[in-house]
Amino acid sequence: MSISDFLSPSDIAAALQDCQAPDSFNHRKFFQLIGMSKKSSSQIKDIFQILDHNQSGFIEEQELTYFLQRFDPGARLLTATEIEKFMAAGDHDGDGKVGTEEFQEMVQS
């Protein structure tokens, strides 16, 4: 299963272009531009499994560094500030990681 099974290459390119500059990543805007906010709960869970690189059931802080590269290997790394904002928005239970339900809430909010 690949991210392009769920998202169009043109939407991926547009979303990555929008946050090309360091500290310009905004998860809400990114999820809208890439088309994830229009996906079903089931599709979002499938996308989450692709983004959960170590298959732990969570997206941990260290995985977020490479978040954009899960969509395109040539994309930039997220900055420490962007990772901090992403975690603050997604980690509702304060365990230091984003679970499937937390991720789904982020995408659909």
CYANA upper distance limits for C-alpha pairs under 8 A (distance plus 0.5 A):
  1 MET  CA      5 ASP  CA      7.27
  1 MET  CA     50 ILE  CA      8.14
  2 SER  CA      6 PHE  CA      8.10
  2 SER  CA     50 ILE  CA      7.62
  3 ILE  CA      7 LEU  CA      6.68
  3 ILE  CA     47 ILE  CA      7.03
  3 ILE  CA     50 ILE  CA      7.34
  3 ILE  CA     70 ARG  CA      8.39
  3 ILE  CA     71 PHE  CA      7.11
  4 SER  CA      8 SER  CA      6.43
  4 SER  CA      9 PRO  CA      7.01
  6 PHE  CA     43 GLN  CA      7.75
  6 PHE  CA     47 ILE  CA      7.84
  7 LEU  CA     11 ASP  CA      7.43
  7 LEU  CA     12 ILE  CA      7.41
  7 LEU  CA     34 ILE  CA      7.45
  7 LEU  CA     35 GLY  CA      7.17
  7 LEU  CA     36 MET  CA      7.93
  8 SER  CA     12 ILE  CA      6.78
  8 SER  CA     34 ILE  CA      8.35
  9 PRO  CA     13 ALA  CA      6.60
 10 SER  CA     14 ALA  CA      6.63
 11 ASP  CA     15 ALA  CA      6.61
 11 ASP  CA     33 LEU  CA      6.84
 11 ASP  CA     34 ILE  CA      5.27
 11 ASP  CA     35 GLY  CA      7.18
 12 ILE  CA     16 LEU  CA      6.65
 12 ILE  CA     33 LEU  CA      8.27
 12 ILE  CA     34 ILE  CA      5.71
 12 ILE  CA     71 PHE  CA      7.27
 12 ILE  CA     72 ASP  CA      8.38
 13 ALA  CA     17 GLN  CA      6.50
 14 ALA  CA     18 ASP  CA      6.72
 14 ALA  CA     33 LEU  CA      7.39
 14 ALA  CA     34 ILE  CA      7.75
 15 ALA  CA     19 CYS  CA      7.25
 15 ALA  CA     30 PHE  CA      6.10
 15 ALA  CA     33 LEU  CA      5.66
 15 ALA  CA     34 ILE  CA      5.84
 16 LEU  CA     20 GLN  CA      6.52
 16 LEU  CA     30 PHE  CA      8.33
 16 LEU  CA     68 LEU  CA      7.85
 16 LEU  CA     75 ALA  CA      7.56
 18 ASP  CA     24 SER  CA      8.36
 18 ASP  CA     25 PHE  CA      8.46
 18 ASP  CA     30 PHE  CA      8.44
 19 CYS  CA     23 ASP  CA      8.39
 19 CYS  CA     24 SER  CA      5.51
 19 CYS  CA     25 PHE  CA      5.39
 19 CYS  CA     26 ASN  CA      8.10
 19 CYS  CA     30 PHE  CA      8.33
 20 GLN  CA     24 SER  CA      7.53
 20 GLN  CA     25 PHE  CA      8.33
 20 GLN  CA     75 ALA  CA      8.37
 20 GLN  CA     76 ARG  CA      7.61
 21 ALA  CA     25 PHE  CA      8.49
 22 PRO  CA     78 LEU  CA      7.86
 22 PRO  CA     79 THR  CA      7.13
 23 ASP  CA     78 LEU  CA      8.10
 23 ASP  CA     79 THR  CA      6.82
 23 ASP  CA     81 THR  CA      7.33
 23 ASP  CA     82 GLU  CA      6.46
 24 SER  CA     82 GLU  CA      8.47
 25 PHE  CA     30 PHE  CA      7.67
 25 PHE  CA     78 LEU  CA      8.19
 25 PHE  CA     82 GLU  CA      6.98
 26 ASN  CA     30 PHE  CA      6.47
 26 ASN  CA     82 GLU  CA      8.36
 27 HIS  CA     31 PHE  CA      6.48
 27 HIS  CA     86 PHE  CA      7.33
 28 ARG  CA     32 GLN  CA      6.81
 28 ARG  CA    106 MET  CA      7.99
 28 ARG  CA    107 VAL  CA      7.44
 28 ARG  CA    109 SER  CA      8.15
 29 LYS  CA     33 LEU  CA      6.56
 30 PHE  CA     34 ILE  CA      6.46
 31 PHE  CA     35 GLY  CA      6.63
 31 PHE  CA     36 MET  CA      5.62
 31 PHE  CA     37 SER  CA      6.15
 31 PHE  CA    107 VAL  CA      6.51
 32 GLN  CA     36 MET  CA      6.65
 32 GLN  CA     37 SER  CA      5.86
 32 GLN  CA     38 LYS  CA      8.11
 35 GLY  CA     39 LYS  CA      7.58
 36 MET  CA     44 ILE  CA      7.50
 36 MET  CA    107 VAL  CA      7.15
 37 SER  CA    107 VAL  CA      5.87
 37 SER  CA    108 GLN  CA      5.74
 37 SER  CA    109 SER  CA      8.47
 38 LYS  CA    108 GLN  CA      8.39
 39 LYS  CA     43 GLN  CA      6.38
 39 LYS  CA     44 ILE  CA      6.76
 40 SER  CA     44 ILE  CA      6.72
 41 SER  CA     45 LYS  CA      6.76
 41 SER  CA    104 GLN  CA      7.45
 42 SER  CA     46 ASP  CA      6.84
 43 GLN  CA     47 ILE  CA      6.70
 44 ILE  CA     48 PHE  CA      6.55
 44 ILE  CA    104 GLN  CA      6.86
 44 ILE  CA    107 VAL  CA      8.45
 45 LYS  CA     49 GLN  CA      6.86
 45 LYS  CA    100 THR  CA      6.96
 45 LYS  CA    104 GLN  CA      7.68
 46 ASP  CA     50 ILE  CA      7.22
 47 ILE  CA     51 LEU  CA      6.85
 48 PHE  CA     52 ASP  CA      6.49
 48 PHE  CA    100 THR  CA      7.14
 48 PHE  CA    103 PHE  CA      7.96
 49 GLN  CA     53 HIS  CA      8.08
 49 GLN  CA     55 GLN  CA      7.33
 49 GLN  CA     57 GLY  CA      7.98
 50 ILE  CA     70 ARG  CA      8.30
 51 LEU  CA     59 ILE  CA      7.84
 51 LEU  CA     67 PHE  CA      7.65
 51 LEU  CA     70 ARG  CA      6.73
 52 ASP  CA     56 SER  CA      7.35
 52 ASP  CA     57 GLY  CA      7.21
 52 ASP  CA     58 PHE  CA      6.70
 52 ASP  CA     59 ILE  CA      5.83
 52 ASP  CA     63 GLU  CA      8.01
 53 HIS  CA     59 ILE  CA      8.36
 53 HIS  CA     63 GLU  CA      7.54
 57 GLY  CA     99 GLY  CA      6.91
 57 GLY  CA    100 THR  CA      7.49
 58 PHE  CA     97 LYS  CA      6.53
 58 PHE  CA     98 VAL  CA      5.89
 58 PHE  CA     99 GLY  CA      5.07
 58 PHE  CA    100 THR  CA      7.20
 59 ILE  CA     63 GLU  CA      6.59
 59 ILE  CA     64 LEU  CA      7.48
 59 ILE  CA     97 LYS  CA      6.17
 59 ILE  CA     98 VAL  CA      5.57
 59 ILE  CA     99 GLY  CA      7.01
 60 GLU  CA     64 LEU  CA      7.07
 60 GLU  CA     96 GLY  CA      7.37
 60 GLU  CA     97 LYS  CA      5.05
 60 GLU  CA     98 VAL  CA      6.95
 61 GLU  CA     65 THR  CA      7.61
 61 GLU  CA     83 ILE  CA      7.41
 61 GLU  CA     87 MET  CA      7.81
 61 GLU  CA     96 GLY  CA      7.65
 61 GLU  CA     97 LYS  CA      6.92
 62 GLN  CA     66 TYR  CA      8.30
 63 GLU  CA     67 PHE  CA      6.97
 64 LEU  CA     78 LEU  CA      7.45
 64 LEU  CA     83 ILE  CA      6.70
 65 THR  CA     77 LEU  CA      5.97
 65 THR  CA     78 LEU  CA      5.44
 65 THR  CA     79 THR  CA      7.51
 65 THR  CA     80 ALA  CA      8.35
 65 THR  CA     83 ILE  CA      7.36
 66 TYR  CA     70 ARG  CA      7.17
 66 TYR  CA     76 ARG  CA      8.34
 66 TYR  CA     77 LEU  CA      5.90
 66 TYR  CA     78 LEU  CA      7.11
 67 PHE  CA     71 PHE  CA      8.03
 67 PHE  CA     77 LEU  CA      7.75
 67 PHE  CA     78 LEU  CA      7.50
 68 LEU  CA     72 ASP  CA      7.12
 68 LEU  CA     73 PRO  CA      8.37
 68 LEU  CA     75 ALA  CA      6.26
 68 LEU  CA     76 ARG  CA      7.08
 68 LEU  CA     77 LEU  CA      7.10
 68 LEU  CA     78 LEU  CA      7.66
 69 GLN  CA     73 PRO  CA      4.96
 69 GLN  CA     74 GLY  CA      6.89
 69 GLN  CA     75 ALA  CA      5.52
 69 GLN  CA     76 ARG  CA      7.23
 69 GLN  CA     77 LEU  CA      7.59
 71 PHE  CA     75 ALA  CA      8.23
 78 LEU  CA     82 GLU  CA      6.44
 78 LEU  CA     83 ILE  CA      6.87
 79 THR  CA     83 ILE  CA      6.73
 80 ALA  CA     84 GLU  CA      6.63
 81 THR  CA     85 LYS  CA      6.78
 82 GLU  CA     86 PHE  CA      6.58
 83 ILE  CA     87 MET  CA      6.60
 84 GLU  CA     88 ALA  CA      6.62
 85 LYS  CA     89 ALA  CA      6.67
 86 PHE  CA     90 GLY  CA      6.57
 87 MET  CA     91 ASP  CA      5.82
 87 MET  CA     96 GLY  CA      7.85
 87 MET  CA     97 LYS  CA      7.59
 87 MET  CA     98 VAL  CA      7.61
 88 ALA  CA     92 HIS  CA      8.17
 89 ALA  CA    106 MET  CA      7.70
 90 GLY  CA     98 VAL  CA      6.28
 90 GLY  CA    102 GLU  CA      6.21
 90 GLY  CA    103 PHE  CA      6.73
 90 GLY  CA    105 GLU  CA      8.38
 90 GLY  CA    106 MET  CA      6.51
 91 ASP  CA     95 ASP  CA      7.39
 91 ASP  CA     96 GLY  CA      6.97
 91 ASP  CA     97 LYS  CA      6.35
 91 ASP  CA     98 VAL  CA      5.56
 91 ASP  CA     99 GLY  CA      8.19
 91 ASP  CA    102 GLU  CA      7.09
 92 HIS  CA     98 VAL  CA      8.44
 92 HIS  CA    102 GLU  CA      7.21
 98 VAL  CA    102 GLU  CA      6.34
 98 VAL  CA    103 PHE  CA      6.65
 99 GLY  CA    103 PHE  CA      6.52
100 THR  CA    104 GLN  CA      6.63
101 GLU  CA    105 GLU  CA      6.72
102 GLU  CA    106 MET  CA      6.80
103 PHE  CA    107 VAL  CA      6.72
104 GLN  CA    108 GLN  CA      6.62
105 GLU  CA    109 SER  CA      6.34
